[in-house]
Amino acid sequence: MGIFGNEALLTQLGYNTNGGSKEKIKKVIKNTRGFDSIQRRIVNLSNMLKPYKSYITLSNSEDFFKIKSDSISSMLHIEGAKNIIHKWAEKYNVELKKVDKKDVYYIVGTKG
């Protein structure tokens, strides 16, 4: 399961632990390659993105963590967040999948 319990991870990502989020996170974790090795890094990325009005959430349509920038963010925030996201993925060998929507990525898992 990783270093955090599912409820703790949900809380750290800003979720209420009632309702369907518990079931959803189980699916997301199972679908994320190498989750145990990047779990703490996902939480760290979430914290690094907050000043840029960006965040990590659970995708509604796919069983992945989704990185998203607030649609009302300034271009400066969006570019800063993208820089952090890409450096983070490169540093920790994480595969991202760009979603058709602007500035949205799925965390697929570790490469290889």
N, C-alpha and C positions, 0 to 999 in steps of 0.2 A: 504494500500500500504506500510505502514511502515514509518520509520523516514526519509528516504531519498527518493527522487524521483527516478524513474528508470534510468533516464539519469545520475544523480549524482552517483548512485551505479555503473553503467557501467564505468563511468570515474574513480572512485576510484579503480576499478578492472583492469584498464588499457585499456579499450575498447574505440574505436571511436564510437560515438553515431549515426553515419550514418549507413544506411543499415539495415540488418536483425537482428542486435543485440538487437534492441528495442523489436521486436516481440518475440525473443527467451527468453529474460529475463522475459517477462510477463508469459510465459509458465513455466519457472523455478520457479519463485516466487509462482505461483499457485500450483505447484507440491511439494513444500518444506513445510512439516508440521511445523506449528508454526513459519513460516518465520518472522512475526512481532517481535517475542520475541528474535530471534537470528540474525536479520539483522545486527545490529551494531557489534555483535560478529564475524560475517563472515568477515566484513571489518577489524576488529582488527586482526583476524587470518591471513588474507592476508598480513597485515603489518608485523606481527611477522615472517612470512615465508620468506620474501624477502631476509634477510641475508643468508638464506640457499638455495638460488636459487630455491625456490619452490613458487608456486602461486596458486591462485584460478581463475578458468576460467569457461566458460559455456561449458558444454559437447555438442559435435556435435551430438552424437548418442542418448542421453537420456536427459530428461528435468530436469537436476540437475546441481547444482554447482559441479565442479570437482576440487579436490585438486591434484596437479601434481608437481613432482620434475623434474627439468631439467635433461634430459637424460645424460648430460655430467658432472653432479655434482659429487663431490667426495663422497665416502662412508660416510665420516664425515658429510657432508652436508645432505645427505639422512637420516642418523640415527638421526641427530639433528632435522630435519623436522618431522620425524615420531614421535619422542618423544613429540614435541610441539602439533602435530595434535591429538595424543591420549589423552594427558592431557587436551587439550581444549575440546574435545568431552566429556570426563568424567566430567569435571567441569560444563559444561553447559547442560549436559544430552542430547547430540546430537547423533543421530544414523548415523553412517557412513556405507557405503557399499563398500567393497573392490572390485576393478575392477580386471579382470584377469591380466591386465598389472601390471608390478612391480611398486610399490609405487604410485598407483593412487587410489583415493577414491572419492566417491560421497557423498555429504552432503544430506541425505535423509530428515532430519528435526529433530524436537524434539522427544524424545521417549515418548511413551504412548499416 
